[in-house]
Every structure is written in C-alpha cells, then in structure tokens.
Amino acid sequence: MIIFVMMITYVIMITTVVVSVLAMENNMMKGKLMFNPYLINHNNEWYRFISNAFIHADWTHLAFNMFALYVFGRAVEEEYRFIFMNKGGLFYVLLYIGGMVLSSLYEYERNKNNIHYNALGASGAVSSVVFAYIIISPTQKLIFLFLPVPLPAYLFGILFLAIEYYMGKKGQTNIGHNAHFWGAVHGIIFTVLLKPSLITTFFQQIFL
C-alpha cells in the first residue's frame, strides 16, 4: 500500500534523474529541452514549459531538487490521496505539472523577445509541492538551508517567500528565484482551490 501511495513521486524522480543525466552528457539534447521564452514565443515550442523541469545544470542542482522532492513529495502525495481519495493521484500530478508551467510564466513574459535567456530545473515544480505541504501541515518543523534552526513550516514559508521575492527583484544571481516564488504561490493556490476548508485548518493548527 505504501509503495502504491508513493509511486508517482518515485516515477517523477526516476524520470528526472535519467533525463537530467542524459542531458548533462548531450548539449544538443539540453538545448532542445531548456526553457527559452524566445523560442516558445516565436517557434511555438510550448513543450519547453514542461521539458525544462526534467533537466538540470549539474549533479548538485539535480541532487538538491530530488532530495526536496523525496522529502516533501511523498508526504504531499500521501496527503492528497487521503484528502481527495481516488482523485488524489491525478491532483498531485496536476500540482507538479502546474508548478512547472506557472513558475515560468513570469520570466516568459519578461523574456519572450530575449533569445539569450535560458533556464532549467525542477525548482518551480518542487516549490509547489513544498508549499502544498506547508498549507496542509503548517506546524511541522522544517530547517532552512542557511538557518539550521527548526522552524514551524508556516514561518519557513514566510521566510522563503520573502527571500525569493527580494532576490528575484534584485536579479543578480543565476538562481531562478522568480520560479521558486511563483511555484510556491501556485502550490498554495492550487491546494486551497481544491479544498478551501484547508484555510481554516491551516490557521487552526497555527493558533491551537
């Protein structure tokens, strides 16, 4: 039963690792799969909204995203199946795919005429999963990467969103801060739209 509940997360992880490793050894393949707003806009290569989430810049990038998906994805998939029953698996897939697409829309609009802009990685989709977890389990303790002190998930979420928003506006790194931010927003909105009563239970868990 546990294997079945967690199967989608493992399928996503295995697929991502295989495609990422192949793309690391094949620059032509990587170029075909990367998120490039110009090629999407001018060549109608819409698949890039999704394909870029299956490739990564290097092993560290891949390992970080897959570790986060392993930790949070299994828990969210299990909760989705419990809350939404036979539709839980489908909703979990839509959460992840929606995170791929919606986390990239901001940069698409900004760079759809910039042929030099490229991005890759599952960070936006993984952020969606992490924030779906936070909405469902806001008081669970999480550890922030640069602040190794356990924090309730909702505080972790607030800190994460603030930092990613600030860094995205600053725009001086090669990290997809805007993808992280909008992926997180998607995870919150999508989960709440599926079950609005989660807003009530979210605040109940925090204050009780």
C-alpha positions as CSV (number, residue, x, y, z in Angstrom):
1,M,0.0,0.0,0.0
2,I,2.8,2.4,0.9
3,I,4.6,1.7,-2.4
4,F,1.4,2.5,-4.4
5,V,0.8,5.7,-2.4
6,M,4.3,7.0,-3.2
7,M,4.7,5.7,-6.7
8,I,4.1,8.9,-8.6
9,T,6.8,10.7,-6.7
10,Y,9.3,8.0,-7.4
11,V,8.3,7.9,-11.1
12,I,8.9,11.7,-11.4
13,M,12.2,11.3,-9.6
14,I,13.5,8.4,-11.7
15,T,12.4,10.1,-15.0
16,T,14.0,13.4,-13.9
17,V,17.3,11.8,-12.9
18,V,17.5,9.7,-16.2
19,V,16.7,12.6,-18.5
20,S,19.0,15.0,-16.5
21,V,22.0,12.6,-16.7
22,L,21.5,12.1,-20.4
23,A,21.2,15.9,-21.0
24,M,24.4,16.5,-19.0
25,E,26.3,14.4,-21.5
26,N,24.5,15.8,-24.6
27,N,24.4,19.6,-25.0
28,M,22.2,19.3,-28.1
29,M,19.6,17.5,-26.1
30,K,19.9,20.0,-23.2
31,G,19.4,22.9,-25.7
32,K,16.2,21.2,-27.1
33,L,14.7,20.9,-23.6
34,M,15.7,24.1,-22.0
35,F,13.2,26.8,-21.1
36,N,13.8,29.6,-23.7
37,P,11.0,32.1,-23.9
38,Y,12.1,33.4,-27.3
39,L,11.8,30.0,-28.9
40,I,8.5,29.4,-27.2
41,N,7.1,32.7,-28.4
42,H,8.5,32.7,-31.9
43,N,8.7,29.0,-32.7
44,N,5.7,27.8,-30.7
45,E,7.9,25.3,-28.7
46,W,5.4,25.2,-25.8
47,Y,6.7,21.9,-24.6
48,R,9.7,23.8,-23.1
49,F,7.5,24.9,-20.2
50,I,7.5,21.3,-19.1
51,S,10.6,19.7,-20.6
52,N,13.0,22.1,-18.8
53,A,11.9,20.7,-15.4
54,F,13.4,17.3,-16.3
55,I,17.0,18.6,-16.9
56,H,19.5,20.2,-14.5
57,A,22.7,22.2,-14.8
58,D,24.8,19.7,-12.7
59,W,24.7,17.0,-10.2
60,T,24.4,19.4,-7.2
61,H,21.4,21.1,-8.8
62,L,19.8,17.7,-9.5
63,A,20.5,16.3,-6.1
64,F,19.1,19.3,-4.2
65,N,15.8,19.3,-6.2
66,M,15.4,15.5,-6.0
67,F,16.1,15.5,-2.2
68,A,13.5,18.1,-1.6
69,L,11.0,16.2,-3.8
70,Y,11.8,13.0,-2.0
71,V,11.2,14.6,1.4
72,F,8.1,16.6,0.6
73,G,6.7,14.9,-2.5
74,R,6.0,11.6,-0.7
75,A,4.2,13.3,2.1
76,V,2.1,15.6,-0.1
77,E,1.2,12.7,-2.4
78,E,0.0,10.7,0.6
79,E,-2.0,13.6,2.0
80,Y,-3.5,14.3,-1.4
81,R,-4.6,10.7,-1.7
82,F,-6.1,10.8,1.8
83,I,-7.9,14.1,1.3
84,F,-9.0,13.7,-2.3
85,M,-9.2,9.9,-2.3
86,N,-9.3,8.4,-5.8
87,K,-8.6,11.8,-7.4
88,G,-5.6,12.4,-5.2
89,G,-3.0,10.9,-7.6
90,L,-4.4,13.0,-10.5
91,F,-4.4,16.2,-8.5
92,Y,-0.9,15.5,-7.3
93,V,0.3,15.2,-11.0
94,L,-1.6,18.5,-11.8
95,L,0.1,20.2,-8.8
96,Y,3.5,19.2,-10.1
97,I,2.9,20.0,-13.8
98,G,1.1,23.2,-12.9
99,G,4.2,24.2,-10.9
100,M,6.4,23.5,-13.9
101,V,4.3,25.8,-16.1
102,L,3.1,28.6,-13.8
103,S,6.5,29.1,-12.2
104,S,7.9,30.0,-15.6
105,L,5.2,32.4,-16.8
106,Y,6.7,35.5,-15.1
107,E,10.1,35.0,-16.9
108,Y,8.3,34.1,-20.1
109,E,6.6,37.5,-20.2
110,R,9.8,39.3,-19.3
111,N,12.0,37.5,-21.8
112,K,9.8,36.3,-24.7
113,N,11.8,38.5,-27.1
114,N,15.2,37.8,-25.5
115,I,16.9,34.9,-27.4
116,H,19.7,34.7,-24.8
117,Y,17.5,33.8,-21.8
118,N,17.6,30.1,-20.8
119,A,16.5,28.3,-17.7
120,L,16.3,24.7,-16.5
121,G,15.5,22.6,-13.4
122,A,12.5,21.3,-11.4
123,S,12.8,24.0,-8.7
124,G,9.5,25.7,-9.6
125,A,7.6,22.4,-9.5
126,V,9.3,21.3,-6.3
127,S,8.4,24.7,-4.7
128,S,4.8,24.0,-5.5
129,V,5.0,20.6,-3.7
130,V,6.8,22.2,-0.7
131,F,4.1,24.8,-0.2
132,A,1.3,22.4,-0.7
133,Y,2.9,20.6,2.3
134,I,3.1,23.8,4.3
135,I,-0.6,24.5,3.7
136,I,-1.5,21.0,4.9
137,S,1.0,20.8,7.8
138,P,1.9,24.3,8.8
139,T,3.2,23.4,12.3
140,Q,5.6,20.7,11.2
141,K,9.3,21.7,11.9
142,L,11.5,22.5,8.9
143,I,15.1,23.5,8.7
144,F,16.1,26.4,6.4
145,L,19.3,25.9,4.4
146,F,21.1,28.9,5.8
147,L,19.5,28.9,9.2
148,P,19.9,25.5,10.7
149,V,17.3,26.0,13.4
150,P,14.0,24.1,13.2
151,L,11.1,26.4,12.3
152,P,7.4,25.7,12.0
153,A,6.6,25.2,8.4
154,Y,4.5,28.3,8.1
155,L,7.3,30.5,9.3
156,F,9.7,28.7,7.0
157,G,7.3,29.5,4.2
158,I,7.0,33.2,5.0
159,L,10.8,33.5,5.2
160,F,11.3,31.6,2.0
161,L,8.8,33.7,0.1
162,A,10.3,37.0,1.4
163,I,13.8,36.0,0.4
164,E,12.9,34.6,-3.0
165,Y,10.8,37.8,-3.8
166,Y,13.7,40.0,-2.7
167,M,16.3,38.1,-4.6
168,G,14.1,37.9,-7.7
169,K,13.7,41.7,-7.7
170,K,17.4,42.1,-7.1
171,G,18.2,39.8,-10.0
172,Q,21.9,39.4,-9.5
173,T,22.2,35.6,-9.4
174,N,21.8,32.7,-11.8
175,I,19.3,31.1,-9.5
176,G,15.6,31.0,-10.6
177,H,14.3,33.0,-7.6
178,N,11.2,34.1,-9.5
179,A,10.4,30.5,-10.5
180,H,10.8,29.5,-6.8
181,F,8.4,32.3,-5.7
182,W,5.7,31.7,-8.3
183,G,6.0,27.9,-8.0
184,A,5.3,28.3,-4.2
185,V,2.4,30.6,-4.9
186,H,0.9,28.0,-7.3
187,G,1.3,25.3,-4.6
188,I,-0.7,27.4,-2.2
189,I,-3.5,28.5,-4.5
190,F,-3.9,25.1,-6.2
191,T,-4.2,23.2,-3.0
192,V,-6.6,25.7,-1.4
193,L,-8.8,25.8,-4.5
194,L,-9.1,22.1,-4.4
195,K,-10.2,22.2,-0.7
196,P,-11.0,25.7,0.6
197,S,-11.5,24.4,4.1
198,L,-7.7,23.9,4.4
199,I,-7.5,27.7,5.0
200,T,-9.5,27.2,8.2
201,T,-7.5,24.2,9.3
202,F,-4.2,26.0,8.5
203,F,-5.0,28.8,11.0
204,Q,-6.5,26.4,13.5
205,Q,-3.2,24.4,13.5
206,I,-1.2,27.5,14.0
207,F,-3.2,29.1,16.8
208,L,-4.2,26.0,18.6
